[in-house]
Amino acid sequence: MGIINRLEKEYEFELVDEFVEHLGYMCNSLDILILGLEKEEHYTENIQELFRIFHNIKSASGFFKLDHMSKLAQLVEDVLEEARVKTGVATQEFIDWMLVISDQFGKWKNNLELNEEDLSSYNPKLIKIPKKIIEDTL
C-alpha cells in the first residue's frame, strides 16, 4: 500500500491532498531561495522564507506522522534558526548542504506524488552539517 493510501485511511482526503500540493509548492521554491543566499541583499529575506518553509514542513509532516520528513525538517529549522541571526553572504558549504536538503525533500515529494510504498532513504551527505554559515568579511 502506498504512502498516500495509508494517509487517506487515517486522515481526510482533502487534508492529504492539500499537504501534498503545498509540499510541492514549497519544494519547488527551495533552490531559488537557496541560491539567493549568495547575494548579501537577498540573504535575510531568503533565510526567513526558508525558515518558514521548513517550519511548515515540520509541522505538517509531524501531523501526518511522516517521521523522516519531520525530523529532517526540524534539523534544518535548527540550523536556519542560527542562520537567521547572521547577515552577509552564505558560505558555499552551507549553500551546497541546503541544496542536498532540497534534493532530499524533492525526492520525498515525488515519493508521495507517486504513492510509493515508503519515503526514499536519507542521502548520507545530509549528516555533514556546515561548520560555517556566513563568509568571513574583512
Stockholm file with secondary structure:
# STOCKHOLM 1.0

chainA/1-138         MGIINRLEKEYEFELVDEFVEHLGYMCNSLDILILGLEKEEHYTENIQELFRIFHNIKSASGFFKLDHMSKLAQLVEDVLEEARVKTGVATQEFIDWMLVISDQFGKWKNNLELNEEDLSSYNPKLIKIPKKIIEDTL
#=GR chainA/1-138 SS CCHHHHHHHHSCHHHHHHHHHHHHHHHHHHHHHHHGGGSHHHHHHHHHHHHHHHHHHHHHHHHTTCHHHHHHHHHHHHHHHHHHTCCSCBCHHHHHHHHHHHHHHHHHHHHHHTTCSSCCCCCGGGGCCCSCSBCCCC
#=GC SS_cons         CCHHHHHHHHSCHHHHHHHHHHHHHHHHHHHHHHHGGGSHHHHHHHHHHHHHHHHHHHHHHHHTTCHHHHHHHHHHHHHHHHHHTCCSCBCHHHHHHHHHHHHHHHHHHHHHHTTCSSCCCCCGGGGCCCSCSBCCCC
//
